[in-house]
Amino acid sequence: SKEIPLTIKAMALADQTLFVAGPPDLLNEEEAWENVYEAKTQQDAEAQLEALRGDKGSALWAVSAETGEKLSECALPSVPIYDGLAAAYGKLYVALADGNLVCLGPK
């Protein structure tokens, strides 16, 4: 298993490729609970909240289901909605919180 630095809002498995999408994961929750009253923890928590709102961008990763290695990555114009990722007929569809639907396929 591998750590993916995203707050995963959506995922889909297509053959041996796992697609995951979401905003950046900026808060180490274990450290935050241990240092909940420290200023840095409060700043990190605020940054994580901004990321969840979509203020810090969002990304789509393709990951090998076998090895966990990142195969590719692309930026998304908005945060994906919860469970808003689907793979069908060689294309990947991502429903975004801004109301758009992105369709990705081979070149």
N, C-alpha and C positions, 0 to 999 in steps of 0.2 A: 504494500500500500504506500501511497505517497500523499503528502500534504499538498493541497491546491490552495493558493492564496486568494481564493474567491469566496464570497458568501454565496453559495450555490442556491439559486432560486429555481433553476430548471435543469433537467438532464434527460438525455435520451441515448439509448444504446443502439448502434447500427453495426451489425456484423461484429467485428472486434474493436470498434472505435466507440468510446464513450464521449459524448458531447456534454459539456457543462457550461452554464452561463450564469453570470451574476456580477455584482459590484465587488470591488476589492475588499478583502477581509483585513481590516486594519487593527483589530483589537485582539490581543491574546487574553482570552477570558480567564484562564487559570491565574495568570499574573494579576489581572484586574481584580479578581476576588480577594487576592492576598493584599492588595494595595488600594483598596476601593476609595479611600479618602485622600490619596495623593493627587496633587495637581496634574501630573502627567497622565495618570489614569483617567481623570476627568476629561482632559483634552483628547485623549485617544478615544474615549467613549463618544465624545461629541463628533469627532472625525468619522467614527463608524456610523453614527446616525446620519451624518451628511451623505456618506457613501450609500447607505440603504435608501435614501431619498433620491439617489441618482446624481448627486452633485459632484461625485468623484469619478464618473465614467462607469463603464461596464465592459465586460469582455466575454467572448465565447472561446472556449478551449476545446480542441480535439485531443483526446488522451487514449493511448493504447490500453485496452481493457486487460491485456495480458501482462504488460510490464509496468504500467502506470506512468510511462514517459509521455511528456507533452509532445504531440505531433505537429500542432499548429495553434495559432492564436489570432484572433481578430477583435478589434474594438467594435462595440455596439453603440448606436447613438442614444440608447436609453436602457434602463434596467429592464430585464425580462420580467414578465408577470410570473407568478408562482405556477410551476409546472407548464410553462408556455413554450415548450420545445418539442418538436415532432420531426421524425425522419420518415420519409416516404418516397418511393420511386426515384432514389438517387439524389434527393434534395433534402435540405434541412430548413425547417420553418421555425422562426422565433417570433413569438408575440411579445410586444414591448409595452411597458407601462404608459408610454406616450400615445398609444393607440395604433401604432404602426405594426405591420407584419413584414418581417424580413424573410426573403427566400434566398437560400444559398445553394449553389450546385457546382459541379465541376466546370472548369474553364473550357 
